[in-house]
Amino acid sequence: MELQVRNGAAVEVNETVFGAAYNEPLIHQVVTAFLAGARAGTRAQKNRAAVSGGGIKPWRQKGTGRARAGTIRSPLWRGGGIHFAASPQDHSHKVNRKMYRGAMRSIVAELIRQERLVIADMSIDEAKTKNAVAKLADLDVTKGLILLAEGDAKLEMAVRNIPHVSVAFASDVDPVSLVGADKVVASVDALRQLEERLK
């Protein structure tokens, strides 16, 4: 399978990775799992066991005319514990490696079909934002995601301050970033690293 490089020759890529069929249920499952894994789940309240104090019976069981009470930290009392107190939660879903790779292939292939993946030479002489802006202007890209290959330190520094443009490395780009990007700009090196990762 061949992909056209902007202002350059076509590159040969793996048909299995870049020509995968669109599998919407699988993509939905993987994206949902990724977003769920990002949730902190750090809510917490104290039940009657966790609230300090209340270790002694406040008054004797009988003879006072008051309702019987065993602790001043009962949920019925002011300053007491919470009924069914919330505790920290793990919201993550399990996704098999094969499913994750399948979803990523499907996303990348769909980006190609929708012409949202732009392959171009993104090398710059200096790590300056204006150089990166000029490169993107040549490609007619104003917002989206730039996929970097490992070692593209200059380009990473140049693009990280551009509004509406996010940066990710091909070795660890996530499905949510790919799905949400208007355009994905990748160099040939980044494309090769992505291909190696999704084989």
Phi, psi and omega in degrees: 000136181250140174240138183277131175268132180298125182058037179199182181282157179289153178243144179273127181231167182288123180297324181297321183279310189262002178236022183293152178288154180282121182238087186298315180301321180293317178299316180300317182296316183289319179295317178298318179295321179296315180294323179294322179293338180277349180289137183288316180065030187262030175284147179201139174227166182257130173272182186296336179283332185271340180286133182288150179090185176078021183278351183241147177292125188295327174208169185292160188296318188232155170096354182265343184085353179263163178296146180295141181216137181255340182203149177276000179256019175297147177301342179282344185262150172295131183086002180275184179285177181258135171298134176049055185299141177291147178228159179305139184236150173255113184267001188293148175251149177275129176232125179292153181300322180295320178294318181298313180296320179298318179294318179296319177299316181297320180294312182296318179297322179290325175300321178293316181296325180273004180058038178258355176259118181250121178256123184205161175283114183252016182291140179229156182283317182235152180279066181241139183299322182296328176293318179293320179298319179296319178299314181293325178296322177297327181271358181061042179242121179253335176209153181151206184238134175253122179268124181252149171273157177300131180101357178274058185292320181297315181294322179300315180293326184287326187262349189289346179258004181279127180297143176066013177238123178250162186234141175210152176270142182299334183286340182219022178295143184257161183296327181294319178297319181291316182294321186277351184278136174296311177226146175243119180256126182225143172278169179297322179297317179296321179298319179294320179293322177295319179298317180295324181290326187260007180297000000 
